[in-house]
Amino acid sequence: MLERKKVLGIERHLLEGALSQRKIAALFGVSRRAVRDIKRRGVPPKRRPPEFCHPSGQYERCRCCGGLVQKPCLRCTLLERLRRKTDDFEA
């Protein structure tokens, strides 16, 4: 999480428009993505880990792909999300 003082300084430079986002990031020692997020939304949100980051610890066969995995199966979870995204675009 960025300090409030840095965020306010970045916002000030963005409003002035004299420096590029890359130069602002270098000036404050943050990533260009942080500067972009501040420009788009204000303070960058805390990133929540995806739900598939918490494996069960036991290895089992996946019903979908048949692989020996810790549930939930990361491969099948990602493929399902990809299918849902492509379905949303087609609809």
Secondary structure as the mmCIF struct_conf table of DSSP 4:
data_model
#
loop_
_struct_conf.conf_type_id
_struct_conf.id
_struct_conf.beg_label_comp_id
_struct_conf.beg_label_asym_id
_struct_conf.beg_label_seq_id
_struct_conf.end_label_comp_id
_struct_conf.end_label_asym_id
_struct_conf.end_label_seq_id
HELX_RH_AL_P HELX_RH_AL_P1 ARG A 4 GLU A 16
BEND BEND1 LEU A 19 LEU A 19
HELX_RH_AL_P HELX_RH_AL_P2 GLN A 21 PHE A 28
TURN_TY1_P TURN_TY1_P1 GLY A 29 GLY A 29
HELX_RH_AL_P HELX_RH_AL_P3 ARG A 32 ARG A 41
BEND BEND2 GLY A 42 VAL A 43
HELX_LH_PP_P HELX_LH_PP_P1 PRO A 44 PRO A 50
HELX_RH_3T_P HELX_RH_3T_P1 GLU A 51 CYS A 53
BEND BEND3 HIS A 54 HIS A 54
BEND BEND4 GLY A 57 GLN A 58
STRN STRN1 TYR A 59 ARG A 61
TURN_TY1_P TURN_TY1_P2 ARG A 63 CYS A 65
STRN STRN2 LEU A 68 GLN A 70
BEND BEND5 LYS A 71 PRO A 72
HELX_LH_PP_P HELX_LH_PP_P2 CYS A 73 CYS A 73
HELX_RH_AL_P HELX_RH_AL_P4 LEU A 74 GLU A 90
#
